[in-house]
């Protein structure tokens, strides 16, 4: 199940950018963060795919969502200019950003290649 993040939960579960200048992942599992807005059509297309992936990779990958309208500071901190944008955070490497409504097959490949997680 995907979890909606606020700035506070983001700082706690993903990256405390107020405390750290360099990227330091705070989570226990690699994660995907979906930056979206309720009015965004492509975001609505991606949402059910992310729900499926959160079930398929349960206990291996966390799937989070950030509402860019409600969490403008978070969106600005990651220079989100287009939505949907997804931040892929591996456990011990730098995160990678992808923009656009990606198909499930491509998301699975990113999970394997970037997050280093197999089904």
VENSULCOR-V337307 format. One record per pair of residues at least 24 apart in sequence whose C-alpha atoms are under 10 Angstrom apart, sorted by the first residue. I is the first residue (numbers start at 1). J is the second residue. Records with the same first field share a line. If there is no record, write none. Layout:
# VENSULCOR-V337307
I=J / J
This chain:
# VENSULCOR-V337307
1=50 / 51 / 52 / 53 / 54 / 55 / 56 / 58 / 62 / 63 / 64
2=32 / 33 / 34 / 47 / 48 / 50 / 51 / 52 / 53 / 54 / 55 / 62 / 63 / 64 / 65
3=33 / 51 / 54 / 62 / 63 / 64 / 65 / 66
4=33 / 34 / 63 / 64 / 65 / 66 / 67
5=33 / 34 / 35 / 64 / 65 / 66 / 67 / 71 / 74
6=65 / 66 / 67 / 70 / 71 / 73 / 74
7=66 / 70 / 71 / 72 / 73 / 74 / 75
8=74
10=64 / 65 / 66 / 74
11=74
13=62 / 64
14=64 / 89 / 91
15=89
17=74 / 77
22=94
23=92 / 93 / 94 / 95
24=91 / 92 / 93 / 94 / 95
25=89 / 90 / 91 / 92 / 93 / 94 / 95
26=91
27=62 / 89 / 90 / 91
28=59 / 60 / 61 / 62 / 91
29=59 / 60 / 61 / 62 / 63 / 89 / 90 / 91 / 115 / 117
30=59 / 60 / 61 / 62 / 63 / 88 / 89 / 90 / 91 / 92 / 93 / 95 / 111 / 114 / 115 / 116 / 117
31=60 / 61 / 62 / 63 / 64 / 87 / 88 / 89 / 90 / 91 / 95 / 111 / 115
32=61 / 62 / 63 / 64 / 65 / 86 / 87 / 88 / 89 / 90 / 95 / 96 / 97 / 107 / 110 / 111 / 115
33=62 / 63 / 64 / 65 / 66 / 85 / 86 / 87 / 88 / 89 / 97
34=63 / 64 / 65 / 66 / 67 / 68 / 83 / 84 / 85 / 86 / 87 / 88 / 97 / 98 / 99
35=64 / 65 / 66 / 67 / 68 / 69 / 71 / 74 / 75 / 78 / 80 / 82 / 83 / 84 / 85 / 86 / 87 / 99
36=65 / 66 / 67 / 68 / 69 / 75 / 80 / 82 / 83 / 84 / 85 / 86
37=65 / 66 / 67 / 68 / 69 / 70 / 83 / 84
38=67 / 68 / 69
39=69
40=83 / 84
41=83 / 84 / 101
42=83 / 84 / 100 / 101 / 102
43=83 / 84 / 85 / 100 / 101 / 102
44=84 / 101
45=84 / 101 / 102 / 103
46=84 / 100 / 101 / 102 / 103 / 104
47=84 / 101
48=104
49=101 / 102 / 103 / 104 / 105 / 107
50=104 / 107
52=104
53=104 / 107 / 108 / 111 / 119
56=119
57=108 / 111 / 117 / 118 / 119
58=119
60=115 / 117 / 118 / 119
61=89 / 90 / 91 / 111 / 115 / 117 / 118 / 119
62=89
63=88
88=114 / 115
89=114 / 115
90=114 / 115 / 116 / 117
91=115 / 116
